[in-house]
Amino acid sequence: MSDIAYLLPRCPRCGYGLRMVRGYWWCDVCRAPLASRRGPSIGESFRRAGKTIRRFLAPPPRRRPVLSYPASIGGTTERNLPLARCATCGALTPRDAVSCVHCGAAFGRPVDVPPPRPPPVTRISPRDEAVYRYIVEKTGEISLSKASADLNMTIPQIQASIRSLEDSGKISRDKGQGA
């Protein structure tokens, strides 16, 4: 009831929400029916509530289409205009423009940001690969003594492999775990 209480009419004397009793609106605070003024019918109240709900659930109004330039190789368009990405909204804008064509943010001379380089590929030994697969199979939690028995390796070899895998970036320890 409290979810729709704001849709019901209010008492003109105290402002409390009214309820329908035998065809008349009744105020529970004033303890008097509003006989002098017959309020809206239940049907009218539901029609108003339906309008409000339809307005709430209606799709948002269509946005005006925004001019954008198609991206192609090298960051230029078919018109050979070099493009820059707006730092505020991320839209593509001609480099020689003084503001973003999408959001209007003013910007100075664009700065070319080099693409991120992939991390160097490091080769790992077969022993490290076996330890890595074992860790993955055990969902990241292993017992060194059980791993030693399962992999036919000594505990120092397993520890060295784990350090090597951590150094290469293939695995990392949880923050709560010690060395």
N, C-alpha and C positions, 0 to 999 in steps of 0.2 A: 504494500500500500504506500509506503514512504517513497517508492521510486516514482509514483505518479501523483503524489500529493501536490506538487507544484502546478499540475494541470487543472485542479479543481478550483472553483470560485472561492473568494475570500469574504469573510464577514465585513461589512462596511463599518461596524462599530469597533471591533477589536482586531481585525485582520487575521483571525484564526480561520483555518480551512473549513469549509462547509460540507455537510453531507446531506443527501436527499432522504427525506422521511415523508412518506405518503404524498408525494408530489410536490412538497415544499422543501426549500433548503433550510437546514437546521444548523445553528451554531452551538457547539458543545460548551463553549466558554460562557457566552451570554445567556444560555439556556432559554433561548426564545426562537420561535420560528420566524422567518422573514416573510410574514404574511403580507405586509404592505407592498413588498416588491417580490414578485415571483421570479426566481432566478432562472437561468437557462435549464432546459430539460436535460435529462440524462443523455438523450440522443445527441443534443447539441454539444454537450461536454465531450462525448466520445468522438464526435466529428472533429472538434478542435484538437483533441489528443491525437487523432489519426493524422491530421495535417502536420502537427508537430513531429510526429514519428516519421512520416514520409519525408519531411524536410531534412530530418536528421540522417535518414538512411539514403537519401538521394546521392547519386555520384557527384563529385565536385565539378564545378563548372570547367569547361575545357579551357586550357591555357592557350594563349596565343602562340602560334608556332614561332620558333626561334631560328633565325638564320644561322646555319652552320656550314662549314666548309668540309667537303669529304676529305678524309685523310688518305694519303698515298705514300709511296716510298720516299723516305728522306724528309718527311715533315712538310711537304709542299702539296698544293692542290693542283688540279688540272690546269688552273690559270697560272701556275708557277708562282703563287704567292707563298712566301715562307710563313709558317704558322708558329704561334707560341701558345702555350697552355696558361690560362689565367690562374694565378695563385689563389684567388678567392673562391671561384666556383668550378675551376677545372675545365672550362669550355675552351675550344680552339678559337683563336683570334688572329687576324693578320699581324705580323710582327711590327709593321709600321704604324699600327693604330695606337692612339694615346690612351684608349680605355677599352675595356672588354666589351665586345658587341653583345654579350649575353647579360651580364649583371651591371655593367657600367663602371666597374672599379677602375680607377686610374692606375696606370703603371708606367714605369720608366722603361729604360732600355732592358729588354729581356736578357736573362742569363741562361745560357745553354747548360743544362745539367746532363752530364754524361750518363748513359744507362748503367745500371749496376752491373758489376762484373761477377760472373759466377765464381764460387769458391774454387780454388785449385783442386784438381782431382788428384788424390793421393792413392797410391796403390797400397793395399794392406795385404799382409801375409795370409797364407791359408789358415794358419793357426788363429790369427785374429778374426778371420772370416767365420771360422767354426765357433769361436766364442760369441761373436756378434749374433749368429743364427740361434745359438743356444739362449742368449738373452732375449731375443725376440720371441722365441717359442715360450719362454717362461714369463712373458708379459712384463719384462723389465726387472723382475725381482728374482735374484738367484742366491743360492747358498754356495759359497766357495768350495766347501768340502764335497757337496753333492755334485757340483759342476766338475770338480777334479776327478771324481769317480766316473761320471758319465762321459767325460771327454778324454779320459786317459792322459791328463796333464797334471803337473804339480800346481799347488796353490800359487807359488811365486810366478809361474808362467801365466796363469790365468790373470793374476793381478797386473802383470806387465802388459798383457793383451788388452785389458780394460783401460789402462792408462793410455795405451797407443790409440785405442778407439776414441777415448775422450779427446786426445790431442788432435785427432783427425776430424773431430766434429760429428762423427757418426752417432755417438751417444753422449749423454750428459747426466750428471748426478742430480737427484732432487735436491732442493735447497736445504731440506731438513736432514739430509744424510751426511755423515762425516766421511773422512777420507779412508 
